[in-house]
Amino acid sequence: MKTTSSKYVKAIMLVVLGMHISACSQDYISPTQPVETGKAPNVKIKLLSTNGQTKNYVLIFAEDDEVRSGLTEFAQDYGVKAAHFTAIGDATTAQFGFFDYDRKMFKVIPINEPSEVSSFNGNIAILNGKPIVHIHANVATADGTTRGGHLLELVTGPTLEVFLTVEPTPLYKKVNPKFGAGIINPYLEQ
């Protein structure tokens, strides 16, 4: 009886230790990690208006499109050097990042359930000759709980509708060594 009880206690301790280790493990992503393109094959793009050199577009993402990938590909294909945007829609999954100042990396916050995009805004600027998409967003899950931060990935549910303005004056980023992240400097000329 004592041996069975001892084995039972050890098994419970291992389970609890495993849960603790799992809860303490956390993924981190570099703020300068490149975005993989080609993950939004169904996005539809339409030029809505032009005013001088300023252009306004709508990008309609379809189910299973990854939004950061699609915005990055749009910026590359259309030669975007400065833009800002907002969006509404929904997501099947998302990953947000919260910047850890000590690690100089984003702590990954996964959302693994369908959610409504309750806030979504960002910009595009150039870093090392390439357009960088920077997005902050919030999503609301079925119980109304909101989560958000720096958007690392968002897979679209039925749709995400992005209204994007491309500006004629380029904006450039430079990596800030204190944070290890690209920061817009409006006075940079490349």
Helices and strands as residue ranges (DSSP letters): H 2-24, E 28-29, E 44-51, E 54-62, H 67-77, E 83-100, E 105-111, E 115-127, E 130-140, E 146-166, E 172-176, E 181-185
